[in-house]
Amino acid sequence: MISATHISMHFSGTYLFRDVSLRIGPHDRIGLVGSNGAGKSTLLKLFSGDITPEKGEIARARYVTVGYLPQEGMSVAGRTLYAEAERAFGDILETQTRLDELHLQMATADQVSEDFKEMLELAGELQHKLEASDVFRMKANIEKVLMGLGFAVSDMTRQTAEFSGGWQMRIALAKLLLQQPSLLLLDEPTNHLDLDSLQWVEEYIRGYEGAVIIVSHDRRFLDNMTTRTWELSLGSLTEYHGNFTAYLSEREGRRELLLAAFRNQQQQIKQTERFIERFRYKATKARQVQSRIRQLEKLEQVELEDDEDQIHFSFPPAPHSGSVVMQLKGLHKAYGDLVVFDGLDFEIDRGDRIAFVGVNGAGKSTLSRIVAGVEPVDGGTRTPGHLVVVSYFAQHQAEELNPRNDVLQTVDEVATGDIRKRLRSLLGCFLFSGDDVFKSVGVLSGGEKSRLALAKMLLLPANLLVLDEPTNHLDMRSKGVLQDALAEFGGSYVIVSHDRDFLDPIVNKVVEFRKRLIRTYPGNISDYLYAREKELAAGGVLSSAQARPAVQASERERKRLEAEQRQRRYARTRPIMEKVASLERTIQAMENEKSLIEQEMADPEFYRDGERAKAAAARYRELQEELPDKYFRWGKLNEELEHLRADEPSAGGRQ
């Protein structure tokens, strides 16, 4: 489908990758991994056609279309959310417009002319093209994708300019999923998704017909989504079969072989250098010495990637606190007419390691700011525990850094004790290596500023950490360093995150936010997801169990119960049955009307009356758009009817 042959790219005099060749098949699921700066995003831009390789070539089959979601910078305005999503169907809408224009031309054309016959033939082709493109399901598909990504029905008519950066990225992702390109390129797609939307995207991509390449620091997401892994390292691309976990296992085996080859080569080099040094000035050995020198010059040395896994960071010791770290009682918080919390009670105990999860906009970040003391409450009380010291991190804090300081000065301002001797190692944990530590804050990217703000915050002694999306701009090694440090931390913490792999080993409570309410689940993220699945699966079963008679009834009693159950079943299902019947009558009438218009449009005489033809064409388009929604509603009602019938138990405890 797409192939790259001997491509190379360099930046600031250093090759990102060199002489790379690869192939992408029609249904590939590829995870692209490597340290920050290795060239992952650059490779995606090459595939998308945004840039061209300095050397080599990229070839695409003519039928191939490519959709690219960058990490950031996507923003749209000037349309409603629905209208913006509809732009994903630009070709289809253009075809519809051409068909409408053609109908107008046919209304005034001479029906016995050759032009009219050509227009009639073209109209048929355009009509078939629309039907093949599934245009009549367009509205349902748009709503399905937007709502799957977390948008509400009320959002459909909102202007896109009203949505924040994270939601703007979801709009861009929705358009890509609706376009269904042959190759989907996703650069950190999980950064702006909550847990529910993330699970929906996983299910959607599993059924995606095209190829997908994913750059992500979310290990769980890569494991669930990919079957091949490409690693960019030291300017080369290495392919591994399997998902991210399989890649790590195979990479470790390859690394051991590479390390053995490196040691053998180093030993050979030393032996050769000793020979050269020993016989350099002996005339009888001159030819052999020159041969060994040329041998060394031509030797392709085995390179090892720096082992960054050895970097370790520990928080300053957490001051001792009381057993209750934070208590919120009768909490009320609103932004204008939007009530976020009303009468909320919440408590954090010493040793709690809490994950805040839930859909975006449910109040996770708001409650984290209230816990941290940076957001005022409109009602209720916030009571910190005895000797509690809070340290807070959120993405916006990056903008509060002094732009005139360099990176090293920024952390040195708050560092105390022995940690000051290891500041450069600490900054290395957060991807500031070498001369990067002397960069001015003012020239850093948004991601670099966020990492620096996080590093600065972690140097402050505290016993309650509040972290709002701390992993968004960290690579896997950096996340591992932070994860290990949190596991060893002696205090309590609250983390707002959707990164399941990051949270799983380090939290002991999960707080779910839904509809102004919170619910606490003991255990980690896996325990929470399992509990959620059990609750959803048990929902119908429990209601049935509650309705079952407790003892076996007598024959007369059984008949009476059956009669009552039939009455209850009829009472429950009658409104839906009436809706189904009404909808079936409506569908039948619409199908009859559609067939009648199709018969009229097939008759050349139909186009003699221009106004009538125009009105009929408009009505035909309305029917095409409305009928799929009617069928979809009919299907949903029948599903609901089946569930109600299945949920009703039979007499005597039998089902």
Secondary structure as UniProt FT lines:
FT   STRAND          2..11
FT   TURN            12..13
FT   STRAND          14..24
FT   TURN            26..27
FT   STRAND          29..33
FT   TURN            36..37
FT   HELIX           40..48
FT   STRAND          55..60
FT   TURN            62..63
FT   STRAND          66..69
FT   HELIX           81..86
FT   HELIX           87..89
FT   HELIX           90..108
FT   TURN            111..112
FT   HELIX           114..132
FT   TURN            133..134
FT   HELIX           135..137
FT   HELIX           138..148
FT   TURN            149..150
FT   HELIX           153..155
FT   TURN            156..157
FT   HELIX           160..162
FT   HELIX           165..179
FT   STRAND          183..187
FT   HELIX           189..192
FT   HELIX           195..206
FT   STRAND          211..215
FT   HELIX           219..225
FT   STRAND          228..233
FT   STRAND          235..241
FT   HELIX           244..279
FT   TURN            280..281
FT   HELIX           283..285
FT   HELIX           286..298
FT   HELIX           308..310
FT   STRAND          324..335
FT   TURN            336..337
FT   STRAND          338..349
FT   TURN            350..351
FT   STRAND          353..358
FT   TURN            360..361
FT   HELIX           364..372
FT   STRAND          379..384
FT   TURN            386..387
FT   STRAND          390..393
FT   HELIX           395..400
FT   TURN            403..404
FT   HELIX           407..412
FT   TURN            413..414
FT   HELIX           417..422
FT   HELIX           423..429
FT   TURN            430..431
FT   HELIX           434..438
FT   HELIX           441..443
FT   HELIX           446..458
FT   STRAND          464..468
FT   TURN            470..473
FT   HELIX           476..488
FT   STRAND          492..496
FT   HELIX           500..503
FT   TURN            504..506
FT   STRAND          509..514
FT   TURN            515..516
FT   STRAND          517..522
FT   HELIX           525..547
FT   HELIX           555..601
FT   HELIX           604..608
FT   HELIX           610..647
FT   HELIX           651..653
//
